[in-house]
Amino acid sequence: MKVLLIGEGGREDALAWAIARSPEISLLRAAPGSDGIGRRAARVAISSGDVEALAAHASHERYDLVVIGPEAPLVAGLSDRLGALGIPVFGPSARAAEIESSKVFSKEFMARQRIPTAEFRVFSDPARAERHLDSREVEYPIVVKADGLAAGKGVVIAQDRAEAKRAAAAMLSGRAFGAAGARIVVERLLRGHEVSFFILSDGASFVELAPCQDYKRAGDGDSGPNTGGMGAYSPSAYLDDAARRAIVRTIIEPTLDGLAAEGRPYRGALYAGVMLTAEGPRVLEFNARFGDPETQVLLPRLDGDWLPLLHACATGSLGAATVRWKADAAVCVVLASGGYPGNYVRGIPIQGIEEAEALSGVLVFHAGTERDADGGFRTRGGRVLGVTALGESLALARERAYRAADRIRWDGKSYRHDIALDAIVHAKGGAR
C-alpha cells in the first residue's frame, strides 16, 4: 500500500512509526515531514497547508491512502479535495472538523444535541464580555477560550476576575491569537479527573480506542500556562467501565449522530476531552484528529496493525474491524525547550537520543528537531521530543520513560517531573 502522511510534528512521527511497521506498506512518504520523520518516511517538499499542491501530488502518485495528522489541513478542506479526486483519506471533512476549529460551533452543537458540557456564554464584544465577567453570576475560577485554532494555547483558566478580564481583552483585541480570538467562549470550570477518549469512525460505524490522560499545563502539579501537551499515559487510571459506557452513550453516539444529521458525517479519529465529574462525564473539548502527545502512548499499545484500521476508516469498511490492546501501559514525557510555551532558543545540539532508544521498552518521537551537519539533531521547536516507554505496569513504564528522558541532554531542556504520578498514587489507593 502506498501512503502519504501529512504533517511534521510528534504526532506524525508516531504515525509514521506505526505505518512503517505494517506488513502492508510498500511506500511511505510524508509532506512536508521533518528530519525526525525522515528516519521512517521519504519526505515530499510540500507544506501541509498547500491543499492544491498536495491534491495534485496525491493524484499524480495514485496513493492508496492519505493520512492527515494536524488540524489545519483538515480545516482548510484537504480531506474534501482528496475525496473529490477519489483518493481514500483518513481525516474528516472541513465541515465535520469544525467541531474542533470553532469552540463556538462546538459548544452550540453540544447544546443542540444535549451533549453534557459546561455552561457557557459567547462574546465578540469586549465591553459585553467585561460586563459579564464583572457580574455576580460568574463564579471563579472560570475558563476563557479563543474560538479558533490556537495550537493548544487558546485556553486560560482564570483564577480571578482580573485574570479573566485580561485574557478576554487580549483575545478579543486580536493581540493574542489574531482572528482565532474574534469570538470567545466563557465557561464554568469543571472539576474532576480528565480523560482523553478516542474513537475511529468511518461515517457509519465506530470503534473505541484505549483511553489516555494528558497533561496540558507547563509545570509540575498542573501549574503554569497551557501548552500543546507535556506528557500522557495510557490506559487511564480513572475511567471504569461504567464511566466508559456513559461516555459512549451520552457523548460519542449523540456526537456522531448529530454531525451526520447536520450533514457533517465524521470519518477519521475523533478525540473527546472529557472531565469525569461528580455529576457524570462532561465534554471539555473535541479534536478532529489524534491528540498530541496522546498518540505517542496510544499507537504503541495496539496489539495489531494500525494501517488497515486507518484504511478502513477512509473507505467506509470499519464495521468488521476488531481492536485489541497490549496489557502493557505506556507513558510519554515531553522534553521541551526552555521557556516554552513562551519564547525559546532554537538550534541547540542534542545528545543522548540513541542512548535513550537503546533502553528496554523505549521509543523516542521527534516533535521539533532538525539535523546537524554531522548527522546529529538539534532543537527546532518548543516541544522537541516525546520519550515514550512501555511497561508491564504504569509504574514501570513511568520509571523507564524518565530514565530515558534523563539520558537525553541539551542546554535548557525542560520537562514535567510528575507525568502519571497521580495515576500511580490513585492506583495504590492514595488521595485522588
N, C-alpha and C positions, 0 to 999 in steps of 0.2 A: 504494500500500500504506500502510495506517495502522499506525504503530509506536509503542509505548510503551517507553521506555528507563527502567530502574530504576537509580537511583544518583545520586551528586553529586560524584564526585572526578575526578581527572585521567584515569583510565581511561575514565570515562563521557563526559568531554568529547571524548576521541579517538574513541570510538564514535559520539557524536553527529555529529562532523565527517564520519566515514566514511559513516554512514547518510544524512545530509543531502545528500551528493553524488550519491546514487543516482538515476538517472532513474526508478526505480520508486516513489520515495517520494511520497506525496500529503500526508501529515500526520505530523509527528514531535513527540511530547510526551515530557517527562522528569519522573519523580516521584522525589524532590522536585526534582531538578535543582539548579542553582546559578546565580548571576548570570553566571558564565562560560558555562555550558551554555546559558543563556538567549539567547546570541547565535545559537544554531543550532536551538533547540527551544523550543516553548511549555511552560511549567512547570505541573505539577499539584501542588497543596499536600497531598501525602500522603507520609508518611515511608516510606522503603524498608523499614522493619521492620513496617509495619502490613499484614500479609498479607490480612486480611479486607477492609479498605478498598480495597486495590489490586485484589483479585479482583473486588469489586463494581464498581469503576470500569472495569476492563478488560472485564467482561461487559456493562456498560451501553453502553460506547462501541464494542463489537464490533471490537476491534483485530485486524488480520491477523497481528500478531506482537508478542510482548513479549520484550524483550531484558533479561536480568538481569545487571547488571555486577558488583556486590560479592558477597562470600561470605555475609554474614549473612542476607539474604533467602532464599538457597538453603538454608542450614541450617535456617531457620525453616519451610521447606516451601512457599514461594511457587510454585515450579515445579509441585509436586504439585497445589496448589489450582487453578492456572490450567488444568492439564491436565485435571482433573476437570470443568471447565467447557467443555472443547472448544476452548480458546484456544491456538494454537501458541505455544510458549515456547522461547526459547533459554536453556538452563541446565539442569543436571541435577537429579534428584530429591534430596530430603534424604538418602535412604539412599546414593545414589551420591556426594553431596557430602561424606559422612563421611570420604572419603579425604583431605580437607583439614581438616575440622572436628575430627578426632581424630588426633593424632600416634600414639597408641597403636593405634587401629584400623589406621591406615595401615601402621605397621611390622609388626604382626601379620598383616595381609593380605599384605604382601610376603613374609613368612616362609612363609605357607601356599602362596603361588603361586610360590615360589622365584624371586622377582624380586630381582636383586642390589642390596643396600643395605648400610649399615654395620652391624656387630654392635651389639646394643643390649640394655638392660635397662629394665624398667618399675618405677617405685616410686610408692607412695602414702603410705608411712610415712616421716616424716623421719629417724627413727633408723636404719631399714634403708638408706635412701639414703646417710646419712653413713657407715655401716659399709662400704658398697660403695666409696665414694669414698676411704676410708682404706685399702682393701685393696691388695695387691700386684698384683692382676690389672688394675688401672686404669693406663693409660698416658696421661700428659698431654703436650700439651693434649687436652681432651675436650669434648664438646658436651652441653649440658643444655638440654632443650626442654620447655616447657609443653605439656600435652596439647591444650588447646583453642585457640580463636582468640584471638590477641593482637595484631592489627593489624600483623603482620610483625615484632614486637619480642619475641616469646617464645622466642628462641633466644640462648643465651650460649655463646660459645666460650671456655671457661675455660682459662687458661694454666697454672694450677697447682691443687693440691688446695684451698687456701684459697678461691680464687675459685669453684671448682666447688661447694664446700660452702655458700658464701654464696648462690649462685644457687639451688641446690636448696632451701635453707631458705626463701628469700624466696618462691619459687613455691609450695611445699607449705604454707606458713603461711597462704596466701591474701592476703598483703600485696601481692604484685607484680601478679598477674593474676586475682585472685578465683577463681571456680570453674574457670577455664581452667587453673589450676595445681594442681588437686586431684590430678592424676597427672602424673608427669614421665617423659620418656624420657632416658636417659643413653646416649650412643652414641659409638663411636670416631670420631675426626676423620679425615675423608677428605682426601687431598691430591691435587692435580692442577689442572686448569682446569675451571671450572664453565660449563655451557651451559644456557640456558633453551629447552626443547624443547616446542613446542606442536603440538597436533593439534585438528582439529574432528571430532566424531563424531555420527552420528545414531542410535546404538544398534546399528547393524548394520555400517555402513561408516565409514571414517575417511579423512581427508586430512591430510598433513603440512603444517605452516606453516613459514615461514622461521625458522631458529634465531636466537636472540639471546643476548646476555650482559648481565646486570645487575650493579649494584654496590650491595651492601646496607649496607656499613659507612659510618659517617658521615663519616670523614675520609680524606684522601689516603693512598694506599698501603695501603688496607684497614685503617685504624686507627679506633679509637673504637667506640661501640656499634652494634649492628644497628639498621637503620631499615626503613621500608617500601620503600626503594629510592631511591638518589641519582642514578641515571643508567642508561643502557643503550645498546647499539648492535646493529645487525644488518646483514649476516649475521655469524655467529660466525667468528672468525679461527682457531679451534682445531678445529673439527669437520670432519673429512674424510669422504669418502663411506663408507669402511669403518666408522667410528665411528657415522655416521648409521644405517647398516643394522643395526649391532649394537644400537643403542638401540631401533629399531623391533622387532627380533626378540626381544630379551631383556627389554624393559621395556614398550613400548607395547602390543604384541599380547597378552602374558600379562595385563597390567592390564585391558584391555577384556574379554578372555575371562573372566578371573577375576571381575570385577564382574558380568558377565552371568550367570555360573554361580551366583553367590551371590544372585541376584535383585535386582541393582542395575544394570540396563543404563544405559549412560552416553550422555547427549545434551548436547552443548554443547562448550565449549572446555576442554581438559584440558592443564594445564601440568605438565611433569616437570622439576624442577630436578635436573640430572644432573652428577655430577663425573666427568670423564674421567681415570680413574686409570691407573696402570701395569698394573693387572690387568683393565682394561676399564671400561665405564660403570657407575656406581653411582648409585642414586636418593638424593638428599638430602631431597626433599620433593615432594609433589603439591599443586597448587592446582586447585580445581574451577571455574576461570574464567580469563579473560585476566589476565595479570600486569600489575603497575603498578610501574615505568614501561615495561615491555617493549611494552605496547600502543601507546605513543606512537611507537615506531620500527617496529613490525610493520605497523600499519594503513596508513601512508603508502607502504609498499613494495609493496603489492599492485598488480599490473597488471590491474585489473579492478574489479568492483563487489562490495563486501562484503555488501550486503543480500541478494542471492539465496543466498549461502553460509549466512548466518545462518538464513534461512527454510528452506533445505534441511535443516539440522540439526534444526530444530524439527518438520519434517514427515516425516522419515524418507526423504528423497529425495536424500541426498548422494552416492549411488553414481555418478551421472552427472556430478558436478562436476569441473571442471578448475581448477587454481590455477596462475597464472603470477606471477612476481615481476619487478619492475624491476631493472635492473642496478645502479641507484644503491644506495649504502649509506646508512644513517641513524644518527644519533647524537642522543641525548636527554640534556640536562643538567638536573637538577632544582635549582631555586632554592628554598631553604628559609628559614624564619625563624631568626634567631639563637637558639641554644640547643636547637634540635630535634636529637634526639628527646626531649630533656628539656623543661623549662619554656621558654616563649617568649611574646613580647608580640604581641597581635593588634591589628588596626586601623591599621596603618601605611600611609600613602599610597604607591602605586607609580607610578613614572614610566617611560616608555620602551617600553611594550608595543607600541604601534603602530609605533614606530620599529624595533623588532626584527622585527616581522612584515613590514615592508617590504623586508627583505633577501632576496636570492635564495635560494630553497630552504628557507625558514624557516617553521615553524609553531610557535605558542605555545599550549599546552594549559593550562587553568586547573584547578588541583587544590584550592586553598584561598584563594579570593578572594571579595570582595563589592563591590558598587557603592558608590561615594561618592555624596553628594547631588548633586554636579556631573557625575555620569556616568562618572567615572574609577573605578579599582579600588584597593582597599586589602587588606592581608593579613587572612586569616581562619583559616588553618591552619598546621600545621608545614611540610608540603610545599606550596609556594604555586603555582609554575608549572613546567611541563615544556617546556623550549626544545628543539625538535627541528629538525634540519636534514638535508636530503638532499644527496648529492654524488656525483660520478662515482667517487670513491674514498673510503675511510674517512677518510683524512687530510683531504680537502676537506670532508666532512660535519662532521668534528670542528671544523675551523677555523671553519666557518660557525656552528655551534652556539655556540661560545664567543664569537665576535664578537657574536652576537645577545644572548647572556646578559649581556655587558658593557654593552649598550645599556639594559638594564632596571635600575632603581635604586630601592632603598628602604633606610632605616636598618636595619642589622642583617642584610642579605641574606647568606646563607651558601650555599656550594656546593663540590663537589669540583672540583679542577682537573685530574684525571687520568683522566677518563672516556674509555675507548677507547684510551688511550695505550699500554697494554701490548699491545693487538692490533696497533697500528701498528708497534711495535718488533718484535713477533714476525713480522709480515709481511715486515719488512726483514731477517729472519734474525738478530735480536738474541736475547739470553738470554730463555728462557721463564720 
